[in-house]
């Protein structure tokens, strides 16, 4: 019995080994076919399944592009309606068809043609039979319209958003409302709607100014803004979460008006003289300084002495940008070392009337104490790019419209720029914020 079981076990083992060898041969054959298919499809390394896209090479570097961790294909939207299309009868024999299966789906996105909705609200008065008092219902239009005007809050918000966020001229807004909604408004009505949003946001505008005053770092800049053909300036004061604009002259009192007496932060600006008198800490923009240096080298490309001086200045700035220390005392010491190095680079040329870089050297000497504040305070950037970005929408609007026509127009424009600019940097939907502004009595 033992010999019989042993023979059976050995026979089963031999049979299993034969099956394993056969399967290994099949696997090897399949791997060879897969490799051949990958080579024919251009898939390298045998790491991807057949049918995948071949590795693409960057035209700039010539290297294989790094594969993304996830796909970025277009995501289907959630359908608001589903329409089923099916044949009712066979086109060949005419028999009625039932049931079936979904062969394919197709997503179609479109805009509805919706005319404007005009609602007549009838306010009914009733008299109490007991005390003879005339009773009116609670205000049924609270949250629907702002005040006694006939335009709903959504319409006013759309007009203000088109004017400020989309920067469309009044005539274009007028045409767009007529084409899309069959709503024909006058130029005055569209202007009044924008004025309404600006007036309702007066309290919030004051809150933005207070937020600016309480910020540790404020970026300031100004750009030209004409009013009825007269030159003026739109001032910008900005933080990472707030934008504040106003139209004034180009005098230093504007800085005091906006920042007030309580501001104790760092003022980042260019080298315009209106910012000189601010008694607190300042950081002058290195981008402006380097741009002037670049213009000088462009004008005198063959001057070796100028090129050497530019290299020295740039080296000091590049070194300052790399200074990182958790210790405040070490950062202050590093700031002082950078100032001394830059002064040493400018000293031989500041009083030399023949030196091409003399004017810039004197500027650096005057402002040396406000060029490296960013080294001592990591929260302060070495440039004023935030202010440049904040005034860009105003510059675009100025290009389109040329400015404003009246004091009211300028006040409305810059108030809206402050509100919409603040909403933009905070990542808020401007239309939703307009509706909230117009329907909230506390704002």
Buried (B, 14 or more C-beta within 10 A) or exposed (E): EEEEEEEEEEEEEEEEEEEEEEEEEEEEEEEEEBEEBBEEBEBEEEEBEEEEEEBEEEEEEEEEEEEEEEEEEEEEEEEEEEEEEEEEEEEEEEEEEEEEEEEEEEEEEEEEEEEBEEEEEEEEEEEEEEEEEEEEEEEEBEEBBBEEBEBBBBBBBBBBBBBBBEBBBBEBBBEBBEEEBEBEBEEEBBBBBBBBBBEBBEEBBEBBBEBBBBBEBBBBBBBEBBBEEEEBBBBBBBBEEBBBBBBBEBEBEBBEEBBEEEBEBBBBBBBBEBBBEBEEBBBBBBBBBBEBBEEBBEEEEEBEEBEEBBEBBEEBBEBBEEBEBEEEEEBBBBBEBBBEBBBEBBEEBBEEEEBBBBEBBBBBBEBBEBBBBBBBBEEBBBBBEBBBBBBEBBBEBBEEBEBBBEEEBBBBBBBBBBBBBBBBBEEEEBBEBBBBBBBEEEE
